[in-house]
Amino acid sequence: MNGTSSAPTASSPTHRRPTLRGRILMWWQTTAEITDLTRDHERERRVRAEAAVRLAPNPGGIADLFRR
């Protein structure tokens, strides 16, 4: 063994510039994570509950369709 190996060493460049697809994917993931962390879950529950009441079938609901 003469000490000349072709194995990559720690100084060899292994980092490549991210592709456009990779950058878009990272942007999408971080945006989704930030949105998930900053949204108001309690408000969303209240809005869904109110929508369920408003969209519940009843005689007044048919009249509301024609009023809009």
N, C-alpha and C positions, 0 to 999 in steps of 0.2 A: 504494500500500500504506500503510495507515494504522497498522500495528503491532498490530492486534487479530486475532490468529490463534486458531483453535480447536484447535490442536495441543496435546496434553498436555505439560506442563512437568515438570521434575524435582520440583517441589513438589506436584504433584497426587497424590492417594492411589491407588496401584495395587495395594496389598497388601490382600487380602481375608482374612477369617477362614476357616480351613479348614473344610470341611464334615465332617459326622460320618463319611462314607465315606472322606474323605481322611485324617482322624485315625486311623481304624481301619486303613487301608492302611499308613500310616506306622508305627503300633505293630507291625503284623504283620511288616513288613520289618525293623525294628530288632530285634525279638525273634528272628527267624530268623537275622539276622546275628550277634547276640551268642551265640546257641546254637551256631552253626557255629564261631565263633572260640574258644569255651570248651570244646568237647567233646573227649574223649580218643580220637583216631582209632586209636591203637595198641590200646587196650582193646577198641574196637569190632571191630577185625580179629581179636583173640584170641577174642572171644565168637562171632563168625561162624564161625571155624575150628572151635571146639569144637562148635558147633551142627551144623556139617556132618558132623563125626565121629559125633555122637550120632544124627543123623537118617539116616545111611547105612544102606541096607538090608542086613541080615544076619540070621541065624537068631536071635540074641539080641535083636534089635530087636523082633521080634514078641512075645517074652516080656515085654519092658519095657512094651509097650502094655497088657498084661493086669495087670501089677503095680500100675499107678497107679490 
